[in-house]
Amino acid sequence: MIKRISRAVLATAAIATALGGIASPAFAQRDPAYAAARASGEVGEKMDGYLGIVGASNAELQRIVNDINIKRRAVYSERAKATNATLEEYALTAGCQAILATAPGEKYQAPDGSWATRGAGAPLRDSRCP
């Protein structure tokens, strides 16, 4: 019963995420430093819905990632309440969608927790993804 409810909540959150787009602030898409870090594989999408640093970090990269993740968390929190999901459920669903939206060559977190590079095919996704 709980599993069925959880799947329903995740499905609802997935629909809301798809309709609202992934919670990546518009400014982040225009930030040249973010775009360069993403293109070079320094950052990638994590299964938990947040951006992660792949490999070595520096203060500027950490600032970019923290700023984006703070904004994502705020959006996730708002949308989770609207869909009667927990923050974690909504963030996981957003992470599933963000990983699915990666372009070939971009980094993402594989289900085993390792960093993978998106190829031409579909990325590996967590079995909990709707």
Beta strands, then each sheet from edge to edge (+ up, - down):
strand 1: 43-45
strand 2: 51-53
strand 3: 107-109
strand 4: 115-117
sheet 1: 2+ 1- 3- 4+
end
